[in-house]
Amino acid sequence: MLTRRELNGLFLGALLPAGPAAEAAVAGASSATASVLRGLTENLPPLNYSGEAGPAGFSVDLLRLMAREAQVKLDVEVQPWVRAVRAAAEMRDSVLFSLARLPEREAQYQWVGPISERRIVIYRLSKRRDLAFTGLNQLQGSRLGVVRESASGKQLLALGLKSEEEIEWAQDDASNLRKLLASRMDYLVILDWAAAWHLRQHKLPYASLTQVHELDTRLAYWYGLHPNGDPLVRQRLQSALDTLKRDGRYAKLRRQYFED
């Protein structure tokens, strides 16, 4: 008489083709569903932020749609950016977002995307008419608010600005905007639509800020999986994102966040 294990083996063998193809199918199915993918992100609304019911935002909702499409278990957590970066580096089953895809970051992640365009702007308070900005070289000696470990911060350091002396580091955009509104700094470096979102939280019009320079529009935002994570998970998520873009669900979700 066959044991239960032997019967299970015969049943599985009847469902799958024999040989290497069967082994690949079993391995692929188990690797994609065996563990929970840990999504780590920051407060960067409206892309990702901590809402009343938990993690929210365009990138969060999009990743959940992708995970459902790819049949990947997902858990998302919002943390300060520096902590999220460190936590993602320590977890093989992690995805960090929303990430600017910089050349120096290329080998640090398995990339899925792009998620959205990225337009970084330098603003001043409109009432600060004493700040007559004429070019990036004028930033020397000023105080700029930048999120710590951000691509924008690295770009400003490369331009020669001094950390701590000229760059005011913060954990998120909300902190920097509060400092700017209190005239504790001269300029704010932030996404254009993020600036509008945060101003609305303060019940202030977008005209409260004046754009003085468009710092960067070259990059886009992406999801970054751990470099040693299962490549099949990356493939499934990328395929899911491509499907969402083709069938219109991506555009529909985007309209909820980026259009009136």
C-alpha positions in Angstrom: 0.0 0.0 0.0 1.3 3.5 -0.9 2.0 6.0 1.9 0.3 9.5 1.8 3.6 11.1 0.8 3.9 8.7 -2.1 0.3 9.3 -3.2 1.0 13.1 -3.1 4.1 12.6 -5.2 2.1 10.6 -7.8 -0.7 13.3 -7.9 1.8 16.2 -8.4 3.6 14.2 -11.1 0.3 13.8 -12.9 -0.2 17.6 -12.9 3.2 18.6 -14.1 5.4 17.5 -17.0 8.4 15.3 -16.1 12.0 16.5 -16.1 13.6 19.9 -15.7 10.4 21.8 -16.7 8.6 20.3 -13.7 11.4 21.2 -11.3 11.4 24.8 -12.6 7.6 25.1 -12.3 7.6 23.9 -8.7 10.6 26.1 -7.8 9.1 29.1 -9.5 5.7 28.7 -7.8 7.2 28.3 -4.3 9.8 31.1 -4.6 7.1 33.6 -5.7 4.7 32.8 -2.8 6.9 31.4 0.0 7.6 34.7 1.7 6.1 38.1 2.1 7.6 41.0 0.2 8.3 43.8 2.6 7.5 47.2 1.0 9.5 50.0 2.7 8.8 53.6 1.9 8.7 57.2 3.3 6.3 60.1 3.7 6.5 61.6 0.2 2.9 62.4 -0.7 1.1 62.0 -3.0 3.4 59.1 -4.1 3.6 57.4 -0.7 2.7 58.5 2.8 1.1 57.3 6.1 -2.7 57.9 5.8 -5.4 57.5 8.4 -5.9 53.8 7.4 -2.2 53.0 6.9 0.2 53.4 4.0 -1.4 55.3 1.1 -0.5 57.1 -2.1 -0.1 56.4 -5.7 3.1 54.3 -5.5 1.6 52.3 -2.6 -1.7 51.6 -4.4 0.2 50.8 -7.6 2.5 48.3 -5.9 -0.5 46.6 -4.3 -2.2 46.2 -7.7 1.1 44.8 -9.1 1.5 42.3 -6.2 -2.1 41.1 -6.7 -1.6 40.7 -10.4 1.8 38.9 -9.8 0.4 36.8 -7.0 3.1 38.1 -4.6 2.3 38.6 -0.9 3.0 42.1 0.2 3.2 44.1 3.4 4.0 47.9 3.2 5.4 50.1 6.0 6.1 53.8 6.1 9.3 54.9 7.8 11.7 57.8 7.9 13.7 57.5 4.6 17.1 56.8 6.2 15.6 54.0 8.3 13.8 52.6 5.4 17.0 52.5 3.3 18.8 50.7 6.0 16.0 48.2 6.7 15.7 47.4 3.0 19.4 46.7 2.8 19.1 44.1 5.6 16.1 42.2 4.2 16.4 40.0 1.2 12.6 40.1 0.6 12.3 43.9 0.5 11.3 46.5 -2.0 12.2 50.2 -1.4 10.3 53.0 -3.0 9.9 55.6 -4.5 13.5 55.6 -5.7 15.3 57.9 -8.2 17.3 55.6 -10.4 20.8 57.1 -10.1 23.9 55.6 -11.7 25.5 55.0 -8.4 22.4 53.1 -7.2 22.2 50.9 -10.3 23.8 47.8 -8.8 22.2 48.2 -5.4 18.7 47.1 -6.4 16.7 45.0 -8.9 14.7 47.7 -10.6 10.9 47.6 -11.4 9.3 50.6 -13.1 9.2 53.4 -13.9 6.6 54.5 -11.5 6.3 58.2 -12.3 8.2 61.2 -13.6 10.2 63.3 -11.2 10.4 67.1 -11.3 12.5 68.6 -8.5 12.2 72.4 -8.0 13.9 75.0 -5.8 11.4 77.3 -4.1 11.4 80.3 -1.9 8.6 81.9 0.0 6.9 84.4 -2.3 7.1 87.0 0.4 10.9 86.7 0.6 11.6 89.4 -2.0 15.1 89.8 -0.5 16.2 86.6 -2.2 17.0 87.6 -5.8 18.0 84.2 -7.3 20.1 84.5 -10.4 21.7 81.0 -10.7 22.9 77.9 -8.8 26.2 79.6 -7.9 24.2 82.1 -5.8 23.2 79.3 -3.4 26.5 79.4 -1.7 25.9 80.9 1.7 22.2 80.2 1.6 20.2 77.6 3.6 18.4 75.0 1.6 16.0 72.4 3.0 16.6 68.9 1.6 15.5 65.4 2.6 18.4 63.4 4.0 19.8 60.6 1.7 17.8 62.0 -1.2 19.0 62.2 -4.8 18.5 65.9 -4.6 20.8 66.2 -1.7 23.5 64.3 -3.4 23.2 66.6 -6.5 23.5 69.7 -4.3 26.6 68.3 -2.6 28.1 67.6 -6.0 27.5 71.2 -6.9 29.7 72.2 -4.0 27.2 73.1 -1.3 28.3 72.3 2.3 26.4 69.8 4.4 25.0 71.3 7.6 26.3 74.8 6.8 24.2 75.4 3.6 22.1 72.2 3.4 19.4 71.8 6.1 18.7 68.1 6.3 15.3 66.7 7.4 13.6 63.4 7.5 10.8 64.4 5.2 9.4 67.3 3.1 6.8 68.2 5.7 9.5 69.1 8.2 11.4 71.2 5.7 8.2 73.1 4.6 7.4 74.0 8.2 10.9 75.4 8.6 10.6 77.4 5.4 7.2 78.8 6.4 8.8 79.9 9.7 11.7 81.6 7.7 14.2 79.3 9.3 15.7 78.6 5.8 16.0 80.4 2.5 15.0 77.8 -0.1 13.2 74.4 -0.2 14.1 71.6 -2.6 11.0 69.5 -3.3 8.9 67.8 -6.0 6.5 70.3 -7.5 3.3 68.3 -6.8 4.6 67.4 -3.3 5.0 71.1 -2.6 1.4 71.7 -3.7 0.1 68.8 -1.6 1.9 69.9 1.6 0.7 73.5 1.2 -2.9 72.2 1.0 -2.4 70.6 4.4 -1.5 74.0 5.8 -4.6 75.5 3.9 -2.2 77.7 1.9 -2.3 78.4 -1.8 0.4 77.1 -4.2 1.2 80.8 -4.8 2.7 80.9 -1.3 5.8 79.6 -3.0 7.8 80.9 -5.9 9.8 78.7 -8.2 13.3 80.0 -8.6 15.0 77.1 -10.4 14.1 73.7 -11.9 16.8 71.5 -10.4 16.2 68.2 -12.1 13.8 66.5 -14.5 16.1 63.8 -15.9 15.1 60.9 -13.6 12.0 58.9 -12.9 10.8 57.1 -9.8 11.2 53.3 -9.5 10.8 50.4 -7.1 14.0 48.9 -5.9 14.1 45.2 -4.8 17.0 43.8 -2.8 19.9 42.8 -5.1 20.0 39.3 -3.7 16.2 38.9 -3.8 14.5 36.3 -6.0 14.8 37.5 -9.6 11.5 35.8 -10.4 9.7 38.2 -8.1 11.2 41.1 -10.0 10.1 39.6 -13.3 6.6 39.0 -12.1 6.2 42.5 -10.7 7.6 44.1 -13.9 5.3 42.0 -16.0 2.4 43.0 -13.8 3.2 46.8 -14.1 3.5 46.4 -17.9 0.0 44.8 -17.9 -1.5 47.6 -15.8 -0.1 50.2 -18.1 -1.5 48.3 -21.2 -5.0 47.7 -19.9 -5.6 51.2 -18.5 -5.6 50.5 -14.8 -2.3 52.5 -14.3 -3.8 55.5 -16.1 -7.0 55.3 -14.0 -5.1 55.1 -10.8 -2.8 58.0 -11.8 -5.8 60.3 -12.5 -7.0 59.8 -8.9 -3.7 61.4 -7.6 -2.4 63.7 -10.3 -5.4 65.2 -12.0 -8.2 67.4 -10.7 
